[in-house]
Amino acid sequence: MSLWSSSTNHGGNEVAQSFQWEFGCARPETLGEGIAFGLFLFTSFQAALLFPDVTLIPQERAKLFPGILAGLSLAAAILLGNRSSASWTKAQIAVSAVLAALVGLSGLMSETWESSSLRGFVVITSGLGGFWCARILLRSPGRQWFFVGFCAALLFLIGLVGLFGYFHAGDIIAYLDVNPHPLASRMLLLSFAPIALIMLRRTLPAVVGLCLLVLSYSIFLFSNLRSAALIPIILALIAAAYRVVRLRYILIAFIPVMAALAFFFSHLPEIKRGLALEYEPAYYRIENYPFSLHVALKHPWLGIGLRAPRDSYLADYEMKYPYVTKEMFADSVRRIVTSENTYLNFMVDVGFPFLVLYLACLGWLFLNLIRASRTPVRFDCIPPLAILLSLTAGALHFLVLDGLLHPHVSWFFHVLLGLIPTGEAASDLR
């Protein structure tokens, strides 16, 4: 009995003919392209494992090393990559330039212009670097599937290091990061690789993909992050709506997942399990919706600058959340600085024009991706549904994390955006 839904099963012969597991077809055509592709892979490795981790400016919190790596990868892709096969348009280039200019101007106009400009550099290089490297360097089917295998290996390494940290040092993030949220975000984005392997509908890749998803979910549970534990459930429902797998197997998997969730919530710290009204991550994120708008309306065009202090805007602000004092919230604002929400953060730090343009671009790309995901599964590209599920996970997680200010997260998010078929590539899928 087949595991796969009949609506997506085209038969083993067609799968074998549609795609061959030959990494030789991913070989760069020229030495220059090989250098660009190698640098792209090294940047992805560093983004996944944060190794090597180099501090270039002491006391500066902007992660310059991965930002510079991403910038070098972008430059190498443009100068050395096979640009004739790149799927780009003048409109995409113009939008990229405008977004970069808005971030640059925001940093220069900020009261903390040095730090905000450095952060702006990292945000732009990691975002545009990931997007355009994918557009230029991951055009061929062989290159795309090589990258799937590479990211699957990265996800496996993250899982191993995470489990080692948990059992050796008592914390999943001991050897991976300083905060579990960016780690979870990277893993959610990298989950496109095992999902793509499962959608190949071949036994060995499917088993590998399933094992990687189980390993990833165990890391989410050990991390004590409610968002990371619940978002995969939402993704499973989306996958079920696309009928990738037969409903009976989804229901069978539902039982152990619910048991794992019950165990997870029963072992959460009491303050997190009970959603205490005075719990800082809860009240800070809730209050930041009105407070972020309050700050943004004072600097609507270019914002206040990335990670610029916000406590001075509390003087004429009236609290909306009734269960904590203004003094408590002010202390949180001074320490945390950001909104802990990517979209609110862009609104406050970079301004409404950047936020509107960026969200419009995301919406257009997601529409292309949703259309592509409705077509029968093909194997001359990464299944669009695998990209859709991982990007949706990232976009949801950004509601509780300033994810795109982390270059390691931003890199993978924009690489996946760069893999979305648009224009002629999207038409070929229909």
C-alpha positions in Angstrom: 0.0 0.0 0.0 1.4 3.3 -1.0 2.2 6.0 1.5 1.6 8.7 -1.0 -1.7 10.3 -2.1 -2.8 9.3 -5.5 -3.1 12.9 -6.5 0.7 13.3 -6.5 1.9 9.8 -7.3 3.0 9.6 -11.0 4.8 6.3 -10.7 8.3 5.1 -10.1 9.4 5.1 -13.7 8.5 8.7 -14.2 10.3 9.7 -11.0 13.4 7.9 -12.2 13.2 9.5 -15.6 12.4 13.0 -14.2 15.4 13.2 -11.9 18.6 11.2 -11.6 20.7 11.3 -8.4 23.8 12.4 -10.1 25.6 15.2 -8.3 28.0 15.5 -11.3 25.4 17.6 -13.1 25.8 20.2 -10.3 29.5 20.7 -11.3 30.3 24.3 -12.1 31.0 25.1 -15.7 34.0 27.4 -15.1 36.6 27.9 -12.4 35.1 31.3 -11.5 31.6 29.8 -11.1 33.2 27.1 -8.9 34.7 29.7 -6.6 31.4 31.5 -6.4 29.5 28.3 -5.6 32.0 27.2 -3.1 31.8 30.5 -1.3 28.1 30.3 -1.3 28.2 26.8 0.3 30.7 28.0 2.9 28.5 30.9 3.8 25.6 28.5 4.2 27.6 26.3 6.4 28.6 29.2 8.6 25.0 30.4 8.7 23.8 27.0 9.8 26.4 26.2 12.5 27.8 29.7 13.3 31.2 28.3 12.8 33.7 29.8 12.4 32.4 32.6 14.7 34.7 35.7 14.3 34.3 38.9 16.2 35.6 41.8 14.0 34.7 44.8 16.2 34.7 44.1 20.0 31.6 45.5 21.9 29.7 45.8 18.6 26.7 43.5 18.6 26.2 43.6 14.8 27.3 40.2 13.4 29.8 41.6 10.8 31.6 38.4 9.9 28.5 36.6 8.4 27.4 39.9 6.8 30.8 40.2 5.1 30.7 36.6 4.0 27.2 37.1 2.5 28.4 40.3 0.7 31.4 38.4 -0.7 29.1 35.6 -1.9 26.9 38.1 -3.6 29.8 39.8 -5.3 31.3 36.5 -6.4 27.9 35.3 -7.8 27.4 38.5 -9.8 31.0 38.7 -11.1 31.8 35.0 -11.5 28.5 33.2 -11.8 26.6 32.3 -15.0 24.5 35.3 -15.2 22.9 34.4 -18.5 20.9 31.7 -16.7 19.8 33.9 -13.9 16.1 34.6 -13.5 16.1 38.3 -12.9 14.3 41.3 -14.2 15.0 45.1 -14.2 12.1 45.5 -11.7 13.7 43.0 -9.3 17.1 44.8 -9.5 15.4 48.2 -9.0 13.4 46.9 -5.9 16.6 45.5 -4.4 18.4 48.8 -4.9 15.5 50.8 -3.3 15.4 48.5 -0.3 19.2 48.8 0.2 19.0 52.6 -0.2 16.2 52.9 2.4 18.2 50.8 4.9 21.4 52.8 4.2 19.6 56.1 4.6 17.9 55.0 7.8 21.2 54.1 9.4 22.9 57.4 8.4 20.0 59.4 9.8 19.9 57.5 13.1 21.2 59.0 16.3 23.2 55.8 16.6 24.4 56.0 13.0 27.6 54.0 13.4 26.0 50.9 14.9 22.7 51.2 12.9 24.7 51.5 9.7 26.7 48.4 10.5 23.5 46.5 11.2 22.0 47.8 8.0 25.0 46.5 6.1 24.5 43.1 7.6 20.7 43.1 6.9 21.2 44.1 3.3 24.1 41.7 2.5 22.5 38.7 4.1 19.1 39.4 2.5 20.2 40.4 -1.0 23.1 38.0 -0.9 20.9 35.0 -0.1 18.3 36.0 -2.7 20.6 36.7 -5.6 23.0 33.9 -4.9 20.1 31.5 -5.2 18.8 33.2 -8.3 22.3 33.0 -10.0 23.9 29.9 -8.6 21.0 27.5 -8.1 19.3 27.6 -11.5 20.0 24.0 -12.7 18.1 21.0 -11.4 21.4 19.3 -10.4 22.6 22.3 -8.5 19.3 22.6 -6.7 19.2 19.0 -5.6 22.8 19.2 -4.6 21.8 22.1 -2.3 19.0 20.0 -0.9 21.4 17.3 0.0 23.8 19.9 1.4 21.1 21.5 3.6 19.9 18.1 4.8 23.5 17.4 6.0 23.6 20.8 7.7 20.3 20.0 9.5 21.7 16.6 10.6 24.8 18.3 12.0 22.7 20.9 13.8 20.7 18.1 15.4 23.7 16.1 16.4 25.5 19.2 18.0 22.2 20.2 19.6 21.7 16.8 21.2 25.4 16.7 22.3 24.9 20.1 23.9 21.8 19.0 25.7 23.2 15.9 27.2 26.8 17.2 27.8 26.1 20.8 28.9 22.4 20.7 29.7 21.3 23.1 26.9 20.5 22.6 23.2 22.1 25.9 22.3 25.4 25.3 24.3 27.5 24.8 21.1 25.2 26.4 18.5 23.9 29.8 19.5 23.3 32.2 22.4 19.5 32.1 22.0 17.2 29.2 21.1 14.9 31.3 18.8 17.4 32.0 16.0 18.4 28.3 16.1 14.8 27.2 15.8 14.2 29.6 13.0 17.2 28.3 11.0 16.0 24.7 11.5 12.5 25.6 10.4 13.9 27.1 7.2 16.3 24.2 6.6 13.4 21.8 6.9 12.7 22.4 3.2 15.4 19.9 2.5 13.9 16.8 4.3 10.5 17.8 3.0 11.8 17.8 -0.6 13.5 14.4 0.0 10.2 13.0 1.2 8.3 14.4 -1.8 10.7 12.5 -4.1 8.6 9.5 -3.2 11.6 7.2 -3.2 12.1 5.0 -0.2 15.6 5.9 0.9 15.3 9.7 0.5 11.9 9.6 2.2 13.3 7.6 5.2 16.2 10.1 5.4 13.8 13.1 5.2 11.5 11.6 7.8 14.3 10.9 10.2 15.6 14.5 9.8 12.2 15.9 10.6 11.9 13.7 13.7 15.4 14.8 14.8 14.5 18.5 14.2 11.3 18.2 16.2 13.1 16.6 19.1 15.4 19.7 19.2 12.4 21.9 19.2 10.9 20.1 22.1 14.2 20.1 24.1 14.5 23.9 23.4 11.3 24.7 25.5 10.1 27.0 22.8 6.3 26.9 22.4 6.4 28.5 19.0 8.9 26.0 17.6 6.9 23.1 19.0 3.6 24.4 17.5 4.6 25.8 14.1 5.4 22.3 12.6 1.8 21.3 13.5 0.5 24.1 11.4 2.8 23.1 8.6 1.5 19.5 8.8 -2.0 20.8 8.4 -1.0 22.8 5.3 0.7 19.7 3.8 -2.4 17.7 4.5 -4.5 20.3 2.6 -2.2 19.7 -0.4 -2.8 15.9 0.0 0.9 15.0 -0.3 0.4 12.0 2.0 -2.6 9.8 2.6 -4.9 11.0 5.3 -4.6 7.8 7.3 -0.9 8.2 7.7 -1.3 11.8 8.8 -3.8 10.6 11.5 -1.4 7.8 12.6 1.5 10.4 13.0 -0.9 12.7 14.9 -1.1 10.4 17.9 2.7 10.3 18.8 3.0 14.0 18.0 0.2 14.9 20.4 1.8 12.7 23.0 5.1 14.5 22.5 3.3 17.9 22.8 1.6 16.8 26.0 5.0 15.7 27.5 6.5 19.0 26.3 3.9 21.3 27.9 3.9 19.3 31.1 7.7 19.8 31.5 7.7 23.5 30.6 8.6 25.9 33.4 5.5 26.8 35.3 5.5 30.5 34.3 5.7 29.5 30.6 3.1 26.8 30.9 0.6 29.0 32.7 1.2 32.0 30.4 1.5 34.2 33.5 0.4 37.8 32.8 3.6 39.2 34.2 5.8 36.9 32.1 8.2 39.2 30.2 8.2 37.5 26.8 4.4 37.6 26.8 3.8 41.2 28.1 6.7 42.6 26.1 5.5 41.3 22.8 1.9 42.2 23.4 2.7 45.8 24.5 5.1 46.2 21.6 2.2 46.3 19.1 0.9 49.7 20.3 4.3 50.9 21.5 6.0 50.2 18.1 3.3 52.1 16.3 3.7 55.0 18.7 7.5 55.2 17.9 7.0 54.6 14.2 4.6 57.4 13.8 7.2 59.8 15.1 9.7 58.7 12.4 7.5 57.3 9.6 9.8 57.6 6.6 13.2 56.2 7.6 12.6 55.0 11.1 14.9 55.5 14.1 17.7 53.2 12.8 18.3 49.5 13.4 18.5 48.7 17.1 18.5 52.3 18.1 17.4 53.0 21.7 13.6 53.4 22.3 13.3 54.3 26.0 13.2 58.0 25.2 9.8 57.5 23.5 8.2 56.2 26.7 7.8 59.7 28.2 4.5 60.4 26.3 3.4 56.8 25.9 0.4 55.4 27.8 0.5 51.7 28.6 -2.1 49.5 27.1 -1.3 46.2 28.8 -2.9 46.4 32.3 -1.0 43.7 34.2 2.5 45.3 34.3 3.7 48.7 35.3 5.3 51.3 33.0 8.5 51.0 35.0 8.7 47.2 34.3 8.0 47.7 30.6 10.6 50.5 30.5 13.2 48.3 32.0 12.4 45.6 29.3 12.7 48.2 26.5 16.1 49.3 27.7 17.4 45.8 27.8 15.8 44.2 24.8 15.6 47.2 22.5 13.9 45.5 19.6 10.2 44.7 19.2 10.9 40.9 19.1 8.8 40.9 15.9 10.4 41.3 12.6 7.6 43.2 11.0 7.2 45.6 13.9 11.0 46.0 13.9 11.2 47.1 10.3 8.3 49.5 10.9 10.1 51.2 13.8 13.7 51.0 12.7 13.6 51.4 8.9 10.2 53.1 8.4 6.9 52.5 6.6 8.1 52.8 3.0 10.6 49.9 3.6 8.0 47.8 5.4 5.3 48.3 2.7 7.7 47.6 -0.2 9.3 44.6 1.5 5.9 43.1 2.4 4.6 43.7 -1.1 7.6 41.8 -2.5 7.0 39.0 -0.1 3.3 38.8 -1.0 4.1 38.7 -4.8 6.7 35.9 -4.2 4.3 33.9 -2.0 1.6 34.2 -4.6 3.9 32.8 -7.2 4.9 30.0 -4.8 1.3 29.1 -3.9 0.4 28.9 -7.6 3.5 26.7 -8.3 2.6 24.5 -5.3 -0.7 23.6 -6.8 0.9 22.0 -9.9 1.8 18.2 -10.0 5.1 17.4 -8.4 8.0 17.6 -10.8 11.7 16.8 -10.2 13.5 19.2 -12.4 13.3 21.7 -9.5 12.9 21.6 -5.8 9.1 20.9 -5.1 7.6 24.4 -4.5 5.5 23.0 -1.7 8.7 22.2 0.3 9.8 25.8 -0.1 6.3 27.1 0.8 6.1 25.1 4.0 9.5 26.3 5.2 9.0 29.9 4.3 5.6 29.9 6.0 7.3 28.5 9.1 9.9 31.3 9.0 7.3 34.0 8.4 5.2 32.8 11.4 8.2 32.5 13.6 9.1 36.1 12.8 6.0 37.2 14.8 8.0 36.4 18.0 11.5 37.0 16.8 13.4 39.8 15.1 14.6 37.1 12.7 15.8 39.1 9.7 18.1 41.1 12.0 20.0 37.8 12.5 22.1 37.3 9.3 22.2 33.5 9.7 18.4 33.4 9.7 18.0 36.1 7.0 20.4 34.2 4.7 18.4 31.0 4.5 15.1 32.9 4.4 16.2 34.8 1.3 17.9 31.8 -0.3 14.5 30.1 -0.2 12.8 33.3 -1.6 15.4 33.2 -4.4 14.4 29.7 -5.3 10.7 30.6 -5.9 9.9 30.2 -9.6 8.8 33.5 -11.1 8.2 34.8 -14.7 9.0 32.2 -17.3 10.2 29.7 -14.7 6.7 29.9 -13.0 5.0 29.5 -16.4 6.9 26.4 -17.2 5.5 24.7 -14.1 1.9 25.2 -15.1 
